[in-house]
Amino acid sequence: MKKQSALMLVAALVAAPAFAGEHEHGDAAVAQAFIKEIRADNAAHTGAHKAKFFQELAKGQHPRATVVTCSDSRVHTNTLDKTPEGDLFMVRNIGNQLDTALGSVEYGVNHLASSLLLIIGHSKCGAIGAASGDYSSLEPAIKRELDTIKISKGVANIDGVKANVNNQAATAVKEFDDKVKAGHLLVVGAVYDFADDMKHGAGKLNIINVNGESDPAKIEQALAGKSGGAHSTHHH
C-alpha cells in the first residue's frame, strides 16, 4: 500500500505543471530584510556614479536594443551589457513573448528606434515547462499568457525553449517586416543557457535565429553583414 501511494505521489509530481512547484506564499520578514539590502545597494550605486551620469539619463533615452526576455529571476541585463542604462529597453514576461507585450515592443522599435530587437529565452524555463504540459489548474491570467506559447506537448525543456524563441522571432519579423527589409532593424533570437543544456558552455548566450533564419552558417553571415552598423559606438 505504501509503495502504491509513493508511486501515485511521484506520478502526480511528474504530471504537475512547472509553475506548481513554486513557493505558495512569500514572507514579509524576508521582504523587510531584502528591502534593506536594496536600499544599501542603491546607495552604493548612487555613490559610485557622478552627478553627470544621472543628468545624462534624465535627458532621454536612445536604446540600441529592445530586449524581450523572460521574467525569470535568473535572467538579467548584467549577462548582456556591463552598462545597460540607456542601452537596453527591457520587456519582460513569462515565456519572452511578443503577443503578451506587443505594445511595449512596438514602443521600443517604432518610437525609440532601437536598431536591434533581441529575443532571449533561457534554459530551465518554467513557462515552457508549463506550456508543454497540462496547466489547466493554474490561474486564468497565467493560462492566458501560456496559451500564446505554441510548442509541442511533452517536449524537452531546452527544445521547447528554442522552438519558442524561433516562433517569437518569426512573429517579430512579420510584425516589423518593413523595417527588417529596409535594414533598419535586426531581429535576433537567443538562448541564455546557464544550465549548459545546449553544451556550448554554461552561461553562454547562444544566438539561434537572425531575421527568421535559423541555419547557423546563414546566421553568422547575417551578423557579419551587420557588424559595421550605424550604432557601433557605445553611447555611455
Secondary structure, 3 states (H helix, E strand, C coil): CHHHHHHHHHHHHHHCCHHHHCCCCCCHHHHHHHHHHHHHHHHHHHHHCCHHHHHHHHCCCCCCEEEEEECCCCCCHHHCCCCCCCCEEEEEECCCCCCCCHHHHHHHHHHCCCCEEEEEEECCCHHHHHHCCCCCCCCHHHHHHHHCCCCCCCCCHHHHHHHHHHHHHHHHHHHCHHHHHCCCCEEEEEEEECCCCCCCCCCEEEEEEECCECCHHHHHHHHHHCCCCCCCCCCC
